[in-house]
Amino acid sequence: MASPDFQKTNPAIRYRTASFIISAARLNQLPQECGPEVAFAGRSNAGKSSAINRLCEQKSLARTSKTPGRTQLINLFQLDGQRHLVDLPGYGYAKVAEEIKRRWQQTMEAYLSERQSLRGLILLMDVRHPLKEVDQQLLDWCWQVGMPVHVLLTKADKLKRGAAQNTLMQVQRELTAHAPDDLCSVQLFSALKGTGLTETYAVLDRWLDFDDKK
């Protein structure tokens, strides 16, 4: 087992052991709540699965697909006996049937409103297309119920550094203008280059109650 000092300087070690537990179409199919959870949500082409895989240093923990909208279930991953990561259904893909969109929305709303162990939401947005209407709707809902949200502006490697920083500042201004205090933060992220991993681990560690002193 790694020493506490190694775990402190290498936060990824906490997430390497992540393992798939179950895919659930309904909330009552999920295991009984037993500890803190952090959920990942985003538009179907925002790179959600790639981000989870990079954070957990596994190539195929969360399934990636060239066809956006393929993730239609709540996927639960276990970190240890108590802590979990949750991959929520992607949303906002135009080619998905309206009936499926409505079902996904109902599933997500039920999970976000009823799952008592949920500590926060990681919301992924493509840095080239941030704050789409469906993203804003989800943010508004989270703020209304007091749910903390941390935004990852993904695929930061697709823009030059200056352009990415400008987008980050624009999104920060927009969120600061509308978000309740301490309920929303934002950063750049690239699963391909590893940009923003340290910041993301810090948020996850705080929400999941990891204690570096142990």
C-alpha positions in Angstrom: 0.0 0.0 0.0 1.3 3.4 -0.9 2.5 5.7 1.9 0.4 8.8 2.9 3.1 11.1 1.6 3.0 9.4 -1.8 -0.8 9.6 -1.9 -0.5 13.3 -1.0 1.9 14.1 -3.9 0.2 11.7 -6.3 -3.6 12.1 -5.9 -4.2 9.9 -9.0 -3.4 6.8 -6.8 -6.8 7.2 -5.1 -8.6 6.8 -8.4 -6.6 4.1 -10.2 -8.5 1.4 -8.4 -11.8 2.5 -9.7 -13.9 -0.4 -10.9 -17.3 -0.6 -12.7 -20.2 -1.8 -10.5 -23.4 -1.4 -12.4 -25.3 0.4 -15.2 -28.8 1.5 -14.1 -31.7 2.8 -16.1 -33.6 3.8 -13.0 -32.6 5.2 -9.6 -34.0 2.1 -7.7 -31.5 -0.1 -9.6 -28.5 1.6 -8.0 -26.9 0.1 -4.9 -27.9 1.4 -1.5 -26.2 4.7 -0.6 -23.2 4.1 1.6 -20.8 7.1 1.1 -20.0 10.2 -0.9 -20.5 10.2 -4.7 -19.4 12.7 -7.4 -21.3 12.7 -10.6 -20.0 13.6 -14.1 -22.4 15.2 -16.6 -22.2 16.9 -19.9 -23.3 17.2 -23.5 -22.8 13.9 -25.4 -19.7 15.2 -27.3 -18.0 17.0 -24.4 -15.5 14.2 -23.7 -17.0 12.9 -20.4 -15.8 9.3 -20.7 -12.3 10.4 -21.8 -12.1 12.6 -18.8 -13.1 9.9 -16.3 -10.7 7.4 -17.9 -7.8 9.9 -17.7 -8.5 10.8 -14.1 -8.6 7.1 -13.1 -5.6 6.3 -15.3 -7.5 3.6 -17.1 -8.1 3.3 -20.9 -11.6 1.8 -20.9 -13.2 2.2 -17.5 -15.8 4.5 -19.0 -16.8 3.6 -22.5 -16.0 6.0 -25.2 -17.7 6.1 -28.5 -17.4 8.0 -31.8 -21.2 8.2 -31.8 -22.3 10.9 -29.3 -25.3 10.0 -27.2 -24.5 6.4 -26.7 -24.3 6.5 -22.9 -27.9 6.1 -21.9 -27.6 4.7 -18.4 -26.2 5.8 -15.0 -22.8 4.1 -14.7 -21.5 3.6 -11.2 -17.8 3.2 -10.4 -16.4 2.2 -7.0 -13.2 3.8 -5.6 -13.2 1.9 -2.3 -15.9 0.5 0.0 -17.6 3.9 0.4 -16.7 6.4 -2.3 -18.0 6.4 -5.9 -17.9 8.2 -9.2 -21.0 8.3 -11.3 -21.2 8.7 -15.1 -24.5 10.3 -16.0 -26.2 10.0 -19.4 -24.9 12.4 -22.0 -27.4 15.1 -23.1 -28.1 17.6 -25.8 -27.3 15.5 -28.9 -29.7 16.5 -31.7 -29.9 13.1 -33.5 -31.3 11.4 -30.4 -35.0 10.8 -30.4 -37.1 13.2 -28.3 -38.5 10.3 -26.3 -35.0 9.3 -25.3 -34.0 12.8 -24.5 -37.0 13.1 -22.2 -36.1 9.9 -20.5 -32.6 10.9 -19.9 -33.7 14.2 -18.5 -36.1 12.5 -16.1 -33.4 10.0 -15.0 -30.8 12.8 -14.4 -33.3 15.0 -12.5 -34.3 12.1 -10.3 -30.7 11.2 -9.5 -29.6 14.8 -8.8 -32.6 15.5 -6.6 -33.0 12.2 -4.8 -29.5 10.8 -4.3 -28.5 11.9 -0.8 -24.9 10.8 -1.1 -24.2 13.1 -4.1 -21.7 15.7 -3.0 -21.1 17.6 -6.2 -21.4 17.6 -10.0 -18.5 17.8 -12.5 -20.0 19.5 -15.5 -18.0 19.0 -18.8 -18.2 21.5 -21.6 -16.2 21.6 -24.8 -14.0 24.7 -24.5 -14.9 25.6 -28.1 -18.7 25.5 -27.3 -19.3 26.4 -23.7 -22.5 27.4 -21.9 -25.0 26.0 -24.4 -28.6 26.3 -23.5 -28.8 22.8 -22.1 -25.7 23.4 -20.0 -27.2 26.6 -18.6 -30.5 24.8 -17.8 -28.6 22.2 -15.7 -26.5 24.9 -14.0 -29.7 26.8 -13.1 -31.3 23.7 -11.7 -28.2 22.8 -9.6 -28.0 26.3 -8.2 -31.6 26.3 -7.2 -31.1 23.1 -5.1 -27.7 24.2 -3.7 -25.7 21.6 -5.6 -22.0 22.5 -6.0 -20.8 22.4 -9.6 -17.2 22.3 -11.0 -17.0 23.0 -14.7 -14.3 21.4 -16.8 -13.7 23.2 -20.1 -12.6 20.1 -22.0 -10.5 19.6 -25.1 -8.3 22.6 -24.1 -5.6 21.2 -26.4 -7.8 22.1 -29.4 -7.2 25.8 -28.8 -4.1 27.9 -28.6 -3.2 28.8 -25.1 -4.3 32.4 -25.4 -7.7 31.5 -26.9 -8.3 28.9 -24.2 -7.5 31.4 -21.4 -9.8 34.0 -23.0 -12.6 31.4 -23.0 -11.9 30.5 -19.4 -12.1 34.1 -18.3 -15.3 34.6 -20.2 -17.0 31.6 -18.6 -15.7 32.6 -15.2 -17.3 36.0 -15.6 -20.6 34.5 -16.7 -20.6 32.0 -13.8 -19.6 34.7 -11.3 -22.4 36.9 -12.4 -25.1 34.3 -12.0 -24.0 31.5 -9.6 -24.6 31.7 -5.9 -21.6 32.1 -3.7 -19.2 29.1 -3.6 -21.5 26.8 -5.7 -19.6 27.0 -9.0 -15.9 26.9 -10.2 -14.3 26.4 -13.6 -11.0 25.3 -15.1 -9.4 24.2 -18.4 -9.0 20.5 -18.9 -7.5 18.2 -21.6 -7.8 14.4 -21.3 -5.3 14.1 -24.1 -2.6 16.3 -22.7 -3.4 16.0 -19.0 -4.1 19.7 -18.6 -5.9 20.5 -15.3 -5.6 17.1 -13.6 -4.2 18.6 -10.3 -7.1 21.1 -10.0 -9.7 18.4 -10.7 -8.2 16.0 -8.2 -8.3 18.7 -5.6 -12.1 19.2 -6.1 -12.8 15.4 -6.2 -10.7 14.9 -3.0 -12.6 17.6 -1.2 -16.0 16.3 -2.2 -15.2 12.7 -1.5 -13.7 13.4 1.9 -10.3 12.0 1.2 -8.0 12.8 4.1 -4.3 13.3 3.3 -3.3 12.9 6.9 -4.3 9.3 7.0 
